[in-house]
Amino acid sequence: MSTATTTTTTGSSTAVDRAKVAEAEHLRHRAERLRRQARGLDRVLATSYRRRASELEMEAWVLELQAGVPDSELHFAA
Protein backbone atom coordinates (compact mmCIF):
# COMPACT_ATOMS: atom_id res chain seq x y z
CA MET A 1 0.00 0.00 0.00
CA SER A 2 1.48 3.31 -1.07
CA THR A 3 1.14 6.55 0.85
CA ALA A 4 1.71 8.57 -2.30
CA THR A 5 -1.24 10.45 -3.73
CA THR A 6 -1.67 12.67 -6.72
CA THR A 7 -2.28 16.34 -6.16
CA THR A 8 -2.75 19.13 -8.65
CA THR A 9 -0.63 22.18 -8.04
CA THR A 10 -0.68 25.15 -10.39
CA GLY A 11 -2.08 23.02 -13.17
CA SER A 12 0.43 20.13 -13.01
CA SER A 13 0.04 16.69 -11.46
CA THR A 14 2.72 15.37 -9.14
CA ALA A 15 2.90 12.42 -6.77
CA VAL A 16 3.30 13.63 -3.19
CA ASP A 17 3.92 11.34 -0.22
CA ARG A 18 1.41 12.71 2.30
CA ALA A 19 2.89 10.74 5.21
CA LYS A 20 6.27 12.47 4.76
CA VAL A 21 4.56 15.84 4.43
CA ALA A 22 2.68 15.22 7.69
CA GLU A 23 5.91 14.19 9.42
CA ALA A 24 7.61 17.35 8.12
CA GLU A 25 4.78 19.46 9.52
CA HIS A 26 5.15 17.75 12.89
CA LEU A 27 8.89 18.48 12.93
CA ARG A 28 8.24 22.13 12.10
CA HIS A 29 5.81 22.42 15.00
CA ARG A 30 8.40 20.92 17.34
CA ALA A 31 10.94 23.44 16.08
CA GLU A 32 8.52 26.31 16.73
CA ARG A 33 7.94 25.08 20.31
CA LEU A 34 11.68 24.90 20.94
CA ARG A 35 12.18 28.44 19.65
CA ARG A 36 9.38 29.73 21.91
CA GLN A 37 10.82 27.90 24.91
CA ALA A 38 14.29 29.28 24.18
CA ARG A 39 13.04 32.82 24.89
CA GLY A 40 12.76 32.05 28.61
CA LEU A 41 16.03 30.18 29.06
CA ASP A 42 19.57 31.25 29.87
CA ARG A 43 21.78 32.08 26.90
CA VAL A 44 23.69 28.79 26.67
CA LEU A 45 20.62 26.55 26.88
CA ALA A 46 18.63 28.84 24.57
CA THR A 47 21.36 28.50 21.94
CA SER A 48 21.08 24.71 22.15
CA TYR A 49 17.30 24.86 21.78
CA ARG A 50 17.55 27.12 18.73
CA ARG A 51 20.22 24.90 17.18
CA ARG A 52 18.00 21.83 17.60
CA ALA A 53 15.08 23.76 16.12
CA SER A 54 17.19 24.52 13.06
CA GLU A 55 18.11 20.84 12.76
CA LEU A 56 14.43 19.88 12.88
CA GLU A 57 13.58 22.45 10.21
CA MET A 58 16.32 21.07 7.98
CA GLU A 59 15.02 17.54 8.46
CA ALA A 60 11.50 18.72 7.60
CA TRP A 61 12.81 20.37 4.42
CA VAL A 62 14.55 17.14 3.37
CA LEU A 63 11.36 15.16 4.02
CA GLU A 64 9.41 17.55 1.80
CA LEU A 65 11.99 17.11 -0.95
CA GLN A 66 11.75 13.33 -0.62
CA ALA A 67 7.95 13.53 -0.60
CA GLY A 68 7.92 15.25 -3.97
CA VAL A 69 6.54 18.60 -2.85
CA PRO A 70 6.82 21.08 -5.75
CA ASP A 71 9.61 23.65 -5.39
CA SER A 72 7.10 26.51 -5.26
CA GLU A 73 5.50 25.01 -2.13
CA LEU A 74 8.64 24.02 -0.19
CA HIS A 75 9.23 25.51 3.25
CA PHE A 76 12.86 26.52 3.40
CA ALA A 77 14.93 25.61 6.42
CA ALA A 78 16.24 28.38 8.66
RASULCOR-V713795 format. One record per helix or strand. SS is the DSSP state (~ for helix, > for strand). FROM is the first residue (numbers start at 1). TO is the last residue. If there is no record, write none. Layout:
BEGIN
ss=SS from=FROM to=TO
ss=SS from=FROM to=TO
END
This chain:
BEGIN
ss=> from=4 to=9
ss=> from=12 to=17
ss=~ from=18 to=38
ss=~ from=43 to=67
ss=~ from=71 to=73
END
